[in-house]
Amino acid sequence: MKKTFYNSPLGKMTILADDDALYGLWFNDQKHFGGRYDLNKIAYGPSKMADKTINWLDHYFNGQKPSLADIVLAPQVTEFQKKVYQNLQNVPYGQTITYKELSDAIQNEQSKKNLSRAVGNAVGRNQILILIPCHRVIGSDGALTGYAGGLDRKEALLNLEGSLTHE
């Protein structure tokens, strides 16, 4: 596993990957940077999956809708977080989902407990930004709430995807 860097239009990002999988993608100044990894102890260097991720990001930031077919996402997270991220990956490019809708989808799979707080926590600790599209989660009133990379970036990503309408 190695780290490499990507200069996105929204700021420098760190990619954590090996030849087989992508483990992390963070803005360097975001909350929860590095997740559970001590990135200071991980060597810098290229990998096949980092190269594929960079190619994907280049296409994404150029307004295209790249496929994740060639990228293996392998965040090291809890089973609950995996369920949240699987549901996030079902939110199509250019669309949004509310925290409540996401919570309801997880509840239908799990139980009738209110999981809103746990869902919000999982979304906030997403280790693979953009590819696992936590930026597509909005408040029930349509407000842009919570994004570890910052609300300005969240708004920019949603604008790039065409999911924000300006009146």
Residue, then its C-alpha position, 0 to 999 in steps of 0.5 A: m500500500k502506497k500513497t500518492f497525491y492528486n491536485s484536484p481543482l478543489g485542492k490537493m488530495t491524497i490517494l491510498a492504494d496498492d495495485d489491487a484496490l483503493y483504500g482512501l481518497w481525502f482532501n489534505d485539509q479535511k476532517h478525518f484526514g487519513g481515516r484509520y491510517d497513519l499516513n506518515k508511516i506509509a511510503y509515497g509511490p505509484s500503484k496501478m489502482a492509484d493511476k486508475t483513480i487519477n484517470w477517473l478523477d481527471h474525467y470526473f473533474n472534466g464533467q464526464k461521468p466515469s465508470l467505477a468498473d475498473i476501480v476496486l473500492a476497499p475502505q477499511v470500515t465497519e459492516f454498518q459503514k459498508k452498508v451506508y457506502q453501498n447505498l451511497q453508491n446507488v445515488p446516481y450522478g447528478q442526483t442527491i439523497t437526504y440523510k433521512e432517505l439514506s437512513d430509511a434505506i438502511q433501516n429497511e435492511q436492518s431494523k426499525k431503529n432510528l439510525s439517522r445519527a449513525v448514518g450521519n457519522a458514517v457519511g462524515r467518516n467516508q474514507i473514499l471521497i467523491l468515488i463513494p459520493c457522500h457529497r450527494v447527501i443533503g439535509s431534508d430541507g435541501a440544505l447543504t449540511g456536513y461534508a468533511g471536505g468543507l461545504d464549499r467543496k460539496e457545493a462545487l461537486l454538486n454544481l459540477e454534477g448539475s444537481l444544484t438548481h439556482e433560482 
